[in-house]
Amino acid sequence: MKLKTEDFIVSEGTKVELKKSPTLVKEFYTSKEDYEETLKANVEALSRLQELHYASNKYAVLLIFQAMDAAGKDGVIRHVLSGINPQGCQVFSFKHPEATELAHDFLWRSTCVLPERGKIGVFNRSYYEEVLIVRVHPEILQGQRLPDSILDKESIWGERYRSIIDLENHLHHNGTKIIKFFLHLSKDEQKKRFLARIDNPDKNWKFSLADIEERKYWNEYMHAYETCLSATSTKHAPWYIVPADDKKNARLIISNILLDTFKALDMHYPEADEKRQEELKAIRQKLVEEE
């Protein structure tokens, strides 16, 4: 089965209905060995493109991963980006905001750690939490010390979507390429993965009672994701809905999307001008003549 990355993109203006989006699709690999070989080839290709990206120093690339618990975000980051030079990549995971972060607007803490030109920034969860978990649990807004005048539950989400779109447009027009992934996991598969974490002592640390509590809000989360994906997928910062019930398939899909994205960027190794070439020739000559 040929992998077409455009099959997973949310086109701008699309009304997302997650029930119609599969969490499992036919495998893009024929065996475990085929999967490992394909992923290895993609990782090596990404490594070469990342070196070019770093040398070109023209763009910044921001990868955003959002998903329900146990969807495999950590595994995707670990496997797909395993060949990336750590000097050119920064990974940030956003937990519950701390006091200093709550004293600023909801985009502040992520804006402080945006990637530089030539680098890749990875957000494991992101500012989108502010229209996802906060929408499911609106009582969180009370802890953000916002003026009463903007706490209208009918308008605040639309305002936050606009703030996010404005930020992402600003970043695009200043050389940041944004790719956003929603790992689409089924409730049944999440249950299987939770049970596996409980049954495996080495995985117990990845499970908490809070995970079970959040499962009670599954339908509310699906609605929040549908609204968010529909409102914030744009031409310059698209969302990709990645079927996540098969971890191997998800990694191959995401690695291919990244390859397509990097290949589309206008990147070149810096060319030495005439003065620089003469300087290099002189340095080379000195090295050759060394005793």
C-alpha positions as CSV (number, residue, x, y, z in Angstrom):
1,M,0.0,0.0,0.0
2,K,1.5,3.3,-1.1
3,L,1.7,6.0,1.6
4,K,0.3,9.3,0.5
5,T,0.8,11.9,3.2
6,E,-1.9,14.2,1.7
7,D,-4.4,11.6,2.8
8,F,-3.9,12.6,6.4
9,I,-4.0,16.4,6.1
10,V,-6.9,18.5,7.4
11,S,-7.5,21.0,4.6
12,E,-8.3,24.6,5.7
13,G,-12.0,25.0,6.3
14,T,-12.7,21.3,6.7
15,K,-15.2,20.3,9.4
16,V,-13.6,17.5,11.2
17,E,-15.7,14.5,12.4
18,L,-13.3,12.1,14.2
19,K,-15.8,9.2,14.1
20,K,-15.3,9.3,10.3
21,S,-11.5,9.3,10.6
22,P,-10.0,5.9,11.1
23,T,-7.7,5.1,14.0
24,L,-6.4,2.1,12.1
25,V,-5.5,1.8,8.4
26,K,-3.9,-1.0,6.3
27,E,-0.2,-1.4,7.2
28,F,2.4,0.4,5.1
29,Y,4.8,-2.4,5.9
30,T,4.7,-6.1,5.1
31,S,6.6,-7.4,8.2
32,K,8.5,-6.3,11.3
33,E,11.7,-6.4,9.3
34,D,10.2,-4.3,6.5
35,Y,9.0,-1.7,9.0
36,E,12.4,-1.5,10.7
37,E,14.2,-1.1,7.3
38,T,11.7,1.5,6.1
39,L,11.9,3.5,9.3
40,K,15.7,3.3,9.3
41,A,15.8,4.6,5.8
42,N,13.5,7.5,6.7
43,V,15.4,8.3,9.8
44,E,18.7,8.5,7.8
45,A,17.1,10.7,5.2
46,L,15.7,13.0,7.9
47,S,19.2,13.2,9.4
48,R,20.7,14.3,6.1
49,L,17.9,16.9,5.6
50,Q,18.3,18.1,9.2
51,E,22.0,18.7,8.5
52,L,21.1,20.7,5.4
53,H,18.4,22.6,7.4
54,Y,21.0,23.5,10.1
55,A,23.6,24.6,7.6
56,S,21.1,26.6,5.5
57,N,20.0,28.4,8.7
58,K,17.0,29.9,6.8
59,Y,14.0,28.3,8.5
60,A,12.9,27.2,11.9
61,V,10.7,24.1,12.1
62,L,8.2,23.5,14.8
63,L,6.6,20.1,15.3
64,I,3.5,19.9,17.5
65,F,2.2,16.6,18.9
66,Q,-1.3,16.4,20.5
67,A,-3.2,13.2,21.5
68,M,-5.0,11.4,24.2
69,D,-3.0,9.6,26.8
70,A,-1.1,6.5,25.6
71,A,-1.4,7.5,21.9
72,G,2.3,7.1,21.4
73,K,3.7,10.7,21.2
74,D,6.8,9.8,23.2
75,G,7.5,6.8,21.0
76,V,7.1,8.8,17.8
77,I,9.5,11.4,19.0
78,R,12.0,8.8,20.2
79,H,11.9,6.6,17.0
80,V,11.3,9.1,14.2
81,L,13.8,11.7,15.4
82,S,16.4,9.2,16.6
83,G,18.8,10.3,13.9
84,I,18.6,14.0,14.5
85,N,21.7,15.8,15.8
86,P,20.8,16.9,19.4
87,Q,22.5,20.2,18.7
88,G,19.9,21.0,16.1
89,C,16.8,19.9,18.0
90,Q,14.9,21.0,21.1
91,V,12.1,19.0,22.8
92,F,9.7,20.6,25.3
93,S,6.9,18.9,27.2
94,F,4.2,21.2,28.6
95,K,2.7,20.1,31.9
96,H,0.3,22.0,34.2
97,P,1.3,25.7,34.1
98,E,3.4,27.0,37.0
99,A,2.8,30.2,38.9
100,T,5.0,32.3,36.7
101,E,3.4,31.0,33.6
102,L,-0.1,31.6,34.9
103,A,0.9,35.2,35.5
104,H,1.2,35.6,31.7
105,D,-1.0,35.1,28.7
106,F,-1.7,31.5,27.6
107,L,0.8,31.6,24.7
108,W,3.7,33.1,26.7
109,R,5.4,29.9,28.0
110,S,5.5,28.3,24.5
111,T,6.6,31.4,22.8
112,C,9.6,31.6,25.1
113,V,10.9,28.3,23.7
114,L,10.2,28.6,20.0
115,P,13.0,27.1,17.8
116,E,15.7,29.3,16.3
117,R,16.5,29.4,12.6
118,G,18.2,26.2,11.6
119,K,16.7,24.2,14.4
120,I,13.8,21.9,15.0
121,G,11.5,22.5,17.9
122,V,9.3,19.7,19.2
123,F,6.3,20.4,21.4
124,N,5.0,17.3,23.2
125,R,1.7,18.9,23.9
126,S,1.6,22.6,23.4
127,Y,-0.4,25.8,23.7
128,Y,-3.3,23.8,22.2
129,E,-3.9,22.4,25.7
130,E,-5.5,25.7,26.4
131,V,-8.4,24.9,24.0
132,L,-8.4,21.2,24.8
133,I,-8.1,20.2,28.4
134,V,-9.1,23.7,29.5
135,R,-12.2,23.4,27.4
136,V,-13.1,20.0,28.9
137,H,-12.3,21.4,32.4
138,P,-13.3,25.1,32.2
139,E,-12.8,25.4,35.9
140,I,-9.1,25.7,35.1
141,L,-9.8,29.1,33.7
142,Q,-10.5,30.3,37.2
143,G,-6.9,29.7,38.2
144,Q,-5.6,31.8,35.3
145,R,-6.7,35.1,36.9
146,L,-8.4,36.4,33.8
147,P,-10.6,39.5,33.8
148,D,-14.3,38.6,34.2
149,S,-15.1,40.4,31.0
150,I,-13.2,37.8,28.9
151,L,-14.4,34.7,30.7
152,D,-17.5,34.4,28.5
153,K,-17.6,30.6,27.8
154,E,-19.5,31.3,24.6
155,S,-16.7,33.5,23.1
156,I,-13.4,32.6,24.8
157,W,-12.6,29.6,22.7
158,G,-13.1,31.4,19.4
159,E,-10.9,34.2,20.7
160,R,-8.2,31.7,21.6
161,Y,-8.4,30.0,18.2
162,R,-7.9,33.5,16.6
163,S,-4.9,34.1,18.9
164,I,-3.4,30.8,17.9
165,I,-3.9,31.4,14.2
166,D,-2.5,34.9,14.4
167,L,0.6,33.5,16.2
168,E,1.1,30.8,13.7
169,N,0.6,33.2,10.7
170,H,3.2,35.5,12.3
171,L,5.7,32.6,12.7
172,H,5.1,31.5,9.1
173,H,5.8,35.0,7.8
174,N,9.0,35.0,9.8
175,G,10.4,31.7,8.5
176,T,9.0,29.1,10.9
177,K,7.4,26.0,9.3
178,I,4.8,24.5,11.6
179,I,3.6,20.9,11.3
180,K,0.9,19.7,13.7
181,F,0.1,16.1,14.4
182,F,-3.0,14.7,16.2
183,L,-2.4,11.0,17.0
184,H,-5.9,9.5,16.6
185,L,-6.3,6.7,19.1
186,S,-9.4,4.6,19.7
187,K,-10.9,4.3,23.2
188,D,-10.5,0.5,23.0
189,E,-6.8,0.7,22.1
190,Q,-6.2,3.2,24.9
191,K,-7.7,0.6,27.3
192,K,-5.4,-2.1,26.0
193,R,-2.4,0.1,26.5
194,F,-3.4,1.2,30.0
195,L,-3.8,-2.5,30.9
196,A,-0.4,-3.3,29.5
197,R,1.2,-0.5,31.6
198,I,-0.4,-1.9,34.7
199,D,0.6,-5.5,34.0
200,N,4.2,-4.6,33.2
201,P,6.1,-3.4,36.3
202,D,8.6,-1.5,34.1
203,K,5.7,0.5,32.7
204,N,3.9,1.2,36.0
205,W,5.5,4.6,36.2
206,K,3.7,5.7,33.1
207,F,0.3,5.2,34.6
208,S,-1.7,7.2,37.1
209,L,-5.3,7.2,38.5
210,A,-5.7,10.6,36.7
211,D,-5.4,8.8,33.4
212,I,-8.5,6.8,34.3
213,E,-10.4,9.9,35.4
214,E,-9.7,11.6,32.1
215,R,-11.2,8.6,30.2
216,K,-14.6,9.5,31.7
217,Y,-14.4,12.7,29.5
218,W,-13.6,10.9,26.3
219,N,-16.6,12.3,24.3
220,E,-15.9,15.8,25.6
221,Y,-12.3,15.5,24.5
222,M,-13.3,14.3,21.0
223,H,-15.6,17.3,20.7
224,A,-12.8,19.6,21.8
225,Y,-10.4,18.1,19.3
226,E,-12.9,18.2,16.4
227,T,-13.6,21.9,17.0
228,C,-9.9,22.7,17.5
229,L,-8.7,20.9,14.4
230,S,-11.5,22.4,12.3
231,A,-10.8,25.9,13.5
232,T,-7.0,25.9,13.4
233,S,-5.8,23.9,10.5
234,T,-4.5,26.4,7.9
235,K,-2.5,26.3,4.7
236,H,0.6,27.5,6.4
237,A,0.2,25.4,9.7
238,P,-1.9,22.3,8.8
239,W,-3.0,19.6,11.1
240,Y,-2.4,15.9,10.2
241,I,-4.8,13.3,11.7
242,V,-2.6,10.2,12.1
243,P,-4.2,6.8,12.8
244,A,-2.5,5.7,16.0
245,D,-3.8,2.3,16.9
246,D,-0.8,0.8,15.1
247,K,2.3,2.5,16.5
248,K,4.5,1.3,13.7
249,N,2.2,2.6,11.0
250,A,1.9,6.0,12.8
251,R,5.7,6.3,12.9
252,L,6.0,5.6,9.2
253,I,3.2,8.1,8.4
254,I,4.8,10.9,10.5
255,S,8.3,10.2,9.2
256,N,7.0,10.5,5.6
257,I,5.2,13.7,6.4
258,L,8.4,15.2,7.8
259,L,10.4,14.1,4.8
260,D,7.9,15.7,2.4
261,T,7.9,18.9,4.5
262,F,11.7,19.2,4.6
263,K,12.1,18.4,0.9
264,A,9.7,21.2,0.0
265,L,11.8,23.8,1.9
266,D,14.2,26.0,-0.2
267,M,17.4,24.9,1.5
268,H,21.0,25.0,0.3
269,Y,24.4,24.7,1.7
270,P,26.1,28.1,2.0
271,E,28.3,28.9,-1.0
272,A,31.7,30.5,-0.4
273,D,32.2,33.7,-2.2
274,E,35.4,34.5,-4.1
275,K,37.1,36.1,-1.1
276,R,36.2,33.1,1.1
277,Q,37.5,30.7,-1.6
278,E,40.8,32.4,-1.7
279,E,41.0,32.4,2.1
280,L,40.3,28.6,2.1
281,K,43.0,28.0,-0.5
282,A,45.5,29.9,1.5
283,I,44.6,27.9,4.7
284,R,44.8,24.7,2.7
285,Q,48.2,25.6,1.4
286,K,49.6,26.2,4.9
287,L,48.2,22.9,6.1
288,V,49.9,21.1,3.2
289,E,53.2,22.8,3.8
290,E,53.2,21.9,7.5
291,E,56.2,19.7,8.6
